[in-house]
Amino acid sequence: MSVAAVISTYNRTRLLIDGALPSVMRQTVPVNEIIIVGDGTEQQTEDELKLISDPRIRYWNRSRQTYPENPEHRWWVAGLEARNFGFGMVRSEWISELDDDDEWTDDHVEILIAEVQSSGADFAYGMSESFLEFGNERRERGHEPLGCEACSSGAWIMRSAMGYRYDMGCIERGKPEDCDLLSRIVDDGRRWSFVPKVVHRVNPRWDKRR
């Protein structure tokens, strides 16, 4: 079963190069593709990626997405067009994604692929681990049933043939883009499965808006 990792990025080259990307490259079950898409990101991102010798990596830097003025809506659609572009470049059977400031656990792909193989699901997800920004309090996110707030975007895998994309119309529907995507998957009756294991880590976000 082939798997693609999709990472969108914007002006956080060090976090991408030192955290998110290595977490994908050290998977116990290797991914087949690593697709990185810049949302009008800094030149440093391309320069540093060129220094990494891994034929699985493909990189594009798109023009900066047009964002709504409302700060909350801006957060809802952060990196949406870059991620959708990345999904469109996938050749593999399965898509999994993460933000440039997040990391997968080393067994992220192993756990989620084993789950879809055993369950026959079209979409599988696990739990995310995060820490408060100015403390050591640990939090976990991920639960059944699938729906809004059930999982973080970096904690899932889905069958690429389903063709799902994030939708700017989520603003009119009153939902952040990831919540909207999960809701559509559920409403369409897709088969999903939950693994009560941490497969994704959320790093503290010091800049709250892209």
Kinemage of the C-alpha trace (Angstrom):
@kinemage 1
@onewidth
@group {chain A} dominant
@subgroup {mainchain}
@vectorlist {calphas} color= white
{ca met a 1} P 0.000 0.000 0.000
{ca ser a 2} L 1.583 3.250 -1.148
{ca val a 3} L 1.408 6.347 1.066
{ca ala a 4} L 2.046 10.030 0.371
{ca ala a 5} L 2.861 12.613 3.025
{ca val a 6} L 1.658 16.149 2.255
{ca ile a 7} L 3.154 19.111 4.121
{ca ser a 8} L 2.100 22.728 3.598
{ca thr a 9} L 4.490 25.413 4.799
{ca tyr a 10} L 4.823 29.153 5.236
{ca asn a 11} L 7.944 30.918 6.568
{ca arg a 12} L 8.815 28.246 9.132
{ca thr a 13} L 11.766 26.659 7.362
{ca arg a 14} L 13.612 25.617 10.503
{ca leu a 15} L 10.576 23.858 11.968
{ca leu a 16} L 9.954 22.106 8.641
{ca ile a 17} L 13.568 21.005 8.137
{ca asp a 18} L 14.337 20.133 11.756
{ca gly a 19} L 11.009 18.653 12.842
{ca ala a 20} L 8.172 17.884 10.442
{ca leu a 21} L 10.209 16.528 7.533
{ca pro a 22} L 12.541 14.291 9.597
{ca ser a 23} L 9.509 12.801 11.343
{ca val a 24} L 8.190 11.722 7.946
{ca met a 25} L 11.555 10.435 6.738
{ca arg a 26} L 12.141 8.190 9.769
{ca gln a 27} L 8.863 6.264 9.590
{ca thr a 28} L 9.075 2.573 10.493
{ca val a 29} L 6.977 1.924 7.364
{ca pro a 30} L 8.425 4.359 4.800
{ca val a 31} L 6.198 6.686 2.809
{ca asn a 32} L 6.438 6.583 -0.987
{ca glu a 33} L 6.091 10.319 -1.605
{ca ile a 34} L 6.864 13.462 0.361
{ca ile a 35} L 5.001 16.397 -1.153
{ca ile a 36} L 5.830 19.841 0.250
{ca val a 37} L 3.907 22.911 -0.878
{ca gly a 38} L 4.720 26.483 0.068
{ca asp a 39} L 1.972 29.058 0.558
{ca gly a 40} L 4.133 31.838 -0.874
{ca thr a 41} L 6.872 30.877 1.564
{ca glu a 42} L 10.406 32.225 1.960
{ca gln a 43} L 13.228 31.311 -0.467
{ca gln a 44} L 15.111 29.674 2.411
{ca thr a 45} L 12.664 26.769 2.284
{ca glu a 46} L 13.639 25.806 -1.270
{ca asp a 47} L 17.332 26.419 -0.634
{ca glu a 48} L 17.415 24.044 2.332
{ca leu a 49} L 15.282 21.378 0.684
{ca lys a 50} L 17.757 21.254 -2.210
{ca leu a 51} L 20.399 20.123 0.285
{ca ile a 52} L 18.390 17.004 1.209
{ca ser a 53} L 19.074 14.016 -0.998
{ca asp a 54} L 15.819 12.074 -1.016
{ca pro a 55} L 14.102 11.284 -4.340
{ca arg a 56} L 10.726 11.038 -2.623
{ca ile a 57} L 10.648 14.785 -1.966
{ca arg a 58} L 8.818 17.024 -4.428
{ca tyr a 59} L 8.436 20.728 -3.716
{ca trp a 60} L 6.316 23.545 -5.099
{ca asn a 61} L 5.988 27.123 -3.895
{ca arg a 62} L 2.668 28.608 -4.936
{ca ser a 63} L 1.551 32.216 -4.893
{ca arg a 64} L 0.337 33.315 -1.487
{ca gln a 65} L -3.284 32.364 -0.848
{ca thr a 66} L -5.793 35.225 -0.576
{ca tyr a 67} L -7.014 35.302 3.016
{ca pro a 68} L -10.217 36.752 4.519
{ca glu a 69} L -9.867 39.799 6.761
{ca asn a 70} L -11.720 38.193 9.668
{ca pro a 71} L -8.945 36.773 11.940
{ca glu a 72} L -10.956 33.714 12.927
{ca his a 73} L -11.854 32.878 9.330
{ca arg a 74} L -8.214 33.433 8.363
{ca trp a 75} L -7.210 30.749 10.852
{ca trp a 76} L -9.939 28.430 9.563
{ca val a 77} L -8.504 28.351 6.020
{ca ala a 78} L -4.754 28.622 6.736
{ca gly a 79} L -2.770 26.842 4.019
{ca leu a 80} L -5.951 25.441 2.437
{ca glu a 81} L -4.942 26.015 -1.195
{ca ala a 82} L -1.416 24.690 -0.664
{ca arg a 83} L -2.735 21.504 0.918
{ca asn a 84} L -5.293 20.989 -1.833
{ca phe a 85} L -2.565 21.431 -4.449
{ca gly a 86} L -0.482 18.834 -2.628
{ca phe a 87} L -3.377 16.389 -2.552
{ca gly a 88} L -3.723 16.821 -6.309
{ca met a 89} L -0.074 15.840 -6.838
{ca val a 90} L -0.416 12.541 -4.961
{ca arg a 91} L 0.167 9.351 -6.938
{ca ser a 92} L -0.130 6.976 -3.985
{ca glu a 93} L -3.162 5.042 -2.741
{ca trp a 94} L -3.228 6.848 0.603
{ca ile a 95} L -2.758 10.443 1.760
{ca ser a 96} L -1.605 11.589 5.171
{ca glu a 97} L -0.676 15.156 6.048
{ca leu a 98} L 0.871 17.353 8.706
{ca asp a 99} L 1.623 21.013 9.293
{ca asp a 100} L 5.169 22.344 9.047
{ca asp a 101} L 5.321 22.871 12.818
{ca asp a 102} L 4.044 19.404 13.756
{ca glu a 103} L 5.602 15.943 13.825
{ca trp a 104} L 4.457 12.373 13.292
{ca thr a 105} L 5.390 9.652 15.728
{ca asp a 106} L 7.849 7.206 14.153
{ca asp a 107} L 5.095 4.588 13.787
{ca his a 108} L 2.402 6.947 12.433
{ca val a 109} L 2.170 5.246 9.033
{ca glu a 110} L 2.657 1.749 10.443
{ca ile a 111} L -0.253 2.142 12.867
{ca leu a 112} L -2.694 3.769 10.450
{ca ile a 113} L -1.944 1.501 7.493
{ca ala a 114} L -2.364 -1.558 9.717
{ca glu a 115} L -5.733 -0.176 10.782
{ca val a 116} L -7.100 0.370 7.276
{ca gln a 117} L -5.828 -3.052 6.225
{ca ser a 118} L -7.598 -4.794 9.092
{ca ser a 119} L -10.793 -2.717 9.071
{ca gly a 120} L -11.262 -1.986 5.391
{ca ala a 121} L -11.846 1.667 6.260
{ca asp a 122} L -11.470 4.556 3.795
{ca phe a 123} L -10.264 6.880 6.557
{ca ala a 124} L -8.420 6.062 9.779
{ca tyr a 125} L -7.182 8.344 12.526
{ca gly a 126} L -5.360 8.248 15.821
{ca met a 127} L -4.628 10.668 18.642
{ca ser a 128} L -2.571 13.851 18.854
{ca glu a 129} L -0.362 14.906 21.725
{ca ser a 130} L 0.242 18.555 22.563
{ca phe a 131} L 1.660 20.714 25.321
{ca leu a 132} L 0.561 24.129 26.533
{ca glu a 133} L 2.781 26.871 25.160
{ca phe a 134} L 4.188 28.130 28.455
{ca gly a 135} L 4.081 24.990 30.541
{ca asn a 136} L 4.457 21.248 30.577
{ca glu a 137} L 0.821 20.255 30.783
{ca arg a 138} L 0.258 17.449 28.288
{ca arg a 139} L -2.987 17.081 26.385
{ca glu a 140} L -4.311 14.404 24.057
{ca arg a 141} L -6.911 14.828 21.342
{ca gly a 142} L -8.735 12.097 19.456
{ca his a 143} L -11.934 10.212 20.065
{ca glu a 144} L -14.872 8.414 18.510
{ca pro a 145} L -17.099 9.019 16.623
{ca leu a 146} L -15.503 10.792 13.678
{ca gly a 147} L -16.642 14.389 13.302
{ca cys a 148} L -15.666 17.929 14.250
{ca glu a 149} L -12.953 18.018 16.920
{ca ala a 150} L -12.532 14.227 16.753
{ca cys a 151} L -8.948 14.453 15.507
{ca ser a 152} L -6.227 16.812 14.354
{ca ser a 153} L -5.352 17.098 10.675
{ca gly a 154} L -1.950 15.493 11.215
{ca ala a 155} L -3.365 12.344 12.804
{ca trp a 156} L -5.220 10.737 9.910
{ca ile a 157} L -4.841 8.812 6.655
{ca met a 158} L -7.389 8.628 3.849
{ca arg a 159} L -7.861 6.813 0.569
{ca ser a 160} L -6.709 9.217 -2.167
{ca ala a 161} L -9.208 7.921 -4.735
{ca met a 162} L -12.051 9.470 -2.718
{ca gly a 163} L -10.859 12.847 -3.999
{ca tyr a 164} L -11.605 14.935 -0.912
{ca arg a 165} L -10.255 18.467 -0.739
{ca tyr a 166} L -10.521 21.294 1.763
{ca asp a 167} L -13.194 23.827 0.827
{ca met a 168} L -13.183 27.612 1.290
{ca gly a 169} L -16.959 27.304 1.572
{ca cys a 170} L -16.395 26.048 5.108
{ca ile a 171} L -16.623 29.697 6.195
{ca glu a 172} L -20.219 29.945 4.987
{ca arg a 173} L -20.957 26.656 6.733
{ca gly a 174} L -19.507 28.039 9.971
{ca lys a 175} L -16.742 25.435 10.333
{ca pro a 176} L -12.927 25.415 10.198
{ca glu a 177} L -11.606 23.615 7.124
{ca asp a 178} L -10.596 20.405 8.942
{ca cys a 179} L -13.913 20.183 10.798
{ca asp a 180} L -15.727 20.717 7.504
{ca leu a 181} L -13.729 17.967 5.776
{ca leu a 182} L -14.423 15.446 8.533
{ca ser a 183} L -18.126 16.329 8.490
{ca arg a 184} L -18.355 15.713 4.753
{ca ile a 185} L -16.611 12.349 5.076
{ca val a 186} L -19.118 11.291 7.717
{ca asp a 187} L -22.121 12.676 5.816
{ca asp a 188} L -21.053 10.770 2.699
{ca gly a 189} L -21.110 7.515 4.626
{ca arg a 190} L -17.413 6.720 4.221
{ca arg a 191} L -16.006 3.939 6.341
{ca trp a 192} L -13.817 5.218 9.134
{ca ser a 193} L -11.844 3.677 11.989
{ca phe a 194} L -10.202 5.055 15.145
{ca val a 195} L -6.962 3.896 16.785
{ca pro a 196} L -6.579 5.024 20.431
{ca lys a 197} L -2.834 5.633 20.069
{ca val a 198} L -0.806 8.845 19.694
{ca val a 199} L 0.376 9.159 16.086
{ca his a 200} L 0.956 12.922 15.883
{ca arg a 201} L 2.521 15.649 18.007
{ca val a 202} L 1.522 19.284 17.946
{ca asn a 203} L 4.386 21.667 18.658
{ca pro a 204} L 3.652 24.974 20.449
{ca arg a 205} L 2.525 27.652 17.994
{ca trp a 206} L 4.062 30.968 18.919
{ca asp a 207} L 2.565 32.710 15.873
{ca lys a 208} L -1.173 32.175 15.926
{ca arg a 209} L -1.965 33.383 12.403
{ca arg a 210} L -0.343 32.432 9.129
